[in-house]
Amino acid sequence: MKTRAATKADLGEVFRLEQAGFGSHGYPDFLFRQLLELWPNFLLVAESEGKLVGYALGGMGEAKEHGWILSLAVDEQLRGQGIGKVLLQRLCRDLADSGCTELRLTVHPDNGAAGLYRALGFETETSEPDYFGFGEPRQVLLRRG
Ligand SMILES: CC(C)(COP(=O)(O)OP(=O)(O)OC[C@H]1O[C@@H](n2cnc3c(N)ncnc32)[C@H](O)[C@@H]1OP(=O)(O)O)[C@@H](O)C(=O)NCCC(=O)NCCS
């Protein structure tokens, strides 16, 4: 398995993974196209035997010190094999190399993925009961340095 920056040709598969991972809460396909223009180095894919098996999306705030992990998803059949961790580690490193000293992300309080984030040094900064609208709570996790 290797990770690399996504290209335009990958966007169909990235969107498939997004829909499988997040359903109606996923980002729309055209957003990926636009984000690739904004942050071409922060849309990463994991590839195994010529197949895309996961992706991670990051971005930067107005202050370049403020990085965000915006999405992370792995093919359902291949979860639990370390792919998400490798993608997240690389995205964190790439954002840090670009000057981000604070990395944030949001996670639903019931999502076990929080364990992965905490293992990589993220800690709860805030909890918002209606972060994405009424009844859509999220924890904002922060990692410094
Ligand atoms: C979250 C996700 C990307 C993790 O990918 P993955 O390849 O299965 O994760 P890894 O195999 O690298 O797991 C790394 C560690 O995190 C833990 N972990 C990851 N996802 C977990 C989950 N949902 N529940 C419990 N533990 C989880 C693993 O047990 C593992 O722990 P270990 O290193 O002690 O063995 C994947 O489950 C997914 O695509 N989920 C649907 C989309 C989603 O919820 N994304 C996160 C949104 S905030």
The ligand as a Tripos MOL2 file, in Angstrom:
@<TRIPOS>MOLECULE
LIG
   48    50     1     0     0
SMALL
NO_CHARGES

@<TRIPOS>ATOM
      1 C1        -12.1310    5.8600   10.5640 C.3       1 LIG1
      2 C2        -11.4880    4.9850    9.4790 C.3       1 LIG1
      3 C3        -10.9500    5.9040    8.3840 C.3       1 LIG1
      4 C4        -10.3220    4.2200   10.1140 C.3       1 LIG1
      5 O1         -9.6240    3.5450    9.0750 O.3       1 LIG1
      6 P1         -8.9260    2.1380    9.3380 P.3       1 LIG1
      7 O2         -8.0210    1.8670    8.2060 O.co2     1 LIG1
      8 O3         -9.9390    1.1160    9.6610 O.co2     1 LIG1
      9 O4         -8.1150    2.4770   10.6780 O.3       1 LIG1
     10 P2         -6.7900    1.7510   11.1660 P.3       1 LIG1
     11 O5         -6.8640    0.3030   10.8040 O.co2     1 LIG1
     12 O6         -5.6180    2.5200   10.6850 O.co2     1 LIG1
     13 O7         -6.9470    1.9240   12.7280 O.3       1 LIG1
     14 C5         -5.9780    2.5350   13.5090 C.3       1 LIG1
     15 C6         -6.3800    2.4340   14.9560 C.3       1 LIG1
     16 O8         -7.6110    3.1280   15.2170 O.3       1 LIG1
     17 C7         -8.6040    2.2460   15.7160 C.3       1 LIG1
     18 N1         -9.8600    2.5400   15.0310 N.ar      1 LIG1
     19 C8        -10.0050    3.0560   13.8030 C.ar      1 LIG1
     20 N2        -11.3100    3.2110   13.4890 N.ar      1 LIG1
     21 C9        -11.9910    2.7600   14.5570 C.ar      1 LIG1
     22 C10       -13.3780    2.6520   14.8370 C.ar      1 LIG1
     23 N3        -14.3340    3.0710   13.9800 N.pl3     1 LIG1
     24 N4        -13.7300    2.1290   16.0310 N.ar      1 LIG1
     25 C11       -12.7900    1.7350   16.9210 C.ar      1 LIG1
     26 N5        -11.4510    1.8210   16.6970 N.ar      1 LIG1
     27 C12       -11.0760    2.3270   15.5370 C.ar      1 LIG1
     28 C13        -8.1250    0.8550   15.3500 C.3       1 LIG1
     29 O9         -8.5920   -0.0970   16.2530 O.3       1 LIG1
     30 C14        -6.6250    0.9990   15.3790 C.3       1 LIG1
     31 O10        -6.1350    0.8710   16.6810 O.3       1 LIG1
     32 P3         -4.6990    0.1640   16.9360 P.3       1 LIG1
     33 O11        -3.6800    0.9960   16.1750 O.co2     1 LIG1
     34 O12        -4.5730    0.2600   18.4180 O.co2     1 LIG1
     35 O13        -4.8520   -1.2040   16.4010 O.co2     1 LIG1
     36 C15       -12.5160    3.9660    8.8870 C.3       1 LIG1
     37 O14       -13.0840    3.2450    9.9480 O.3       1 LIG1
     38 C16       -13.6330    4.6140    8.0810 C.2       1 LIG1
     39 O15       -13.4930    4.8620    6.8800 O.2       1 LIG1
     40 N6        -14.7700    4.8900    8.7370 N.am      1 LIG1
     41 C17       -15.9320    5.5190    8.0720 C.3       1 LIG1
     42 C18       -15.6890    6.9930    7.8470 C.3       1 LIG1
     43 C19       -15.3590    7.7230    9.1520 C.2       1 LIG1
     44 O16       -16.0670    7.5930   10.1500 O.2       1 LIG1
     45 N7        -14.2650    8.5250    9.1140 N.am      1 LIG1
     46 C20       -13.8440    9.3160   10.2630 C.3       1 LIG1
     47 C21       -14.6870   10.5290   10.3850 C.3       1 LIG1
     48 S1        -14.2280   11.5420   11.7510 S.3       1 LIG1
@<TRIPOS>BOND
     1     1     2 1
     2     2     3 1
     3     2     4 1
     4     2    36 1
     5     4     5 1
     6     5     6 1
     7     6     7 2
     8     6     8 1
     9     6     9 1
    10     9    10 1
    11    10    11 2
    12    10    12 1
    13    10    13 1
    14    13    14 1
    15    14    15 1
    16    15    16 1
    17    15    30 1
    18    16    17 1
    19    17    18 1
    20    17    28 1
    21    18    19 ar
    22    18    27 ar
    23    19    20 ar
    24    20    21 ar
    25    21    22 ar
    26    21    27 ar
    27    22    23 1
    28    22    24 ar
    29    24    25 ar
    30    25    26 ar
    31    26    27 ar
    32    28    29 1
    33    28    30 1
    34    30    31 1
    35    31    32 1
    36    32    33 2
    37    32    34 1
    38    32    35 1
    39    36    37 1
    40    36    38 1
    41    38    39 2
    42    38    40 1
    43    40    41 1
    44    41    42 1
    45    42    43 1
    46    43    44 2
    47    43    45 1
    48    45    46 1
    49    46    47 1
    50    47    48 1
@<TRIPOS>SUBSTRUCTURE
     1 LIG1         1 GROUP 0 **** ****
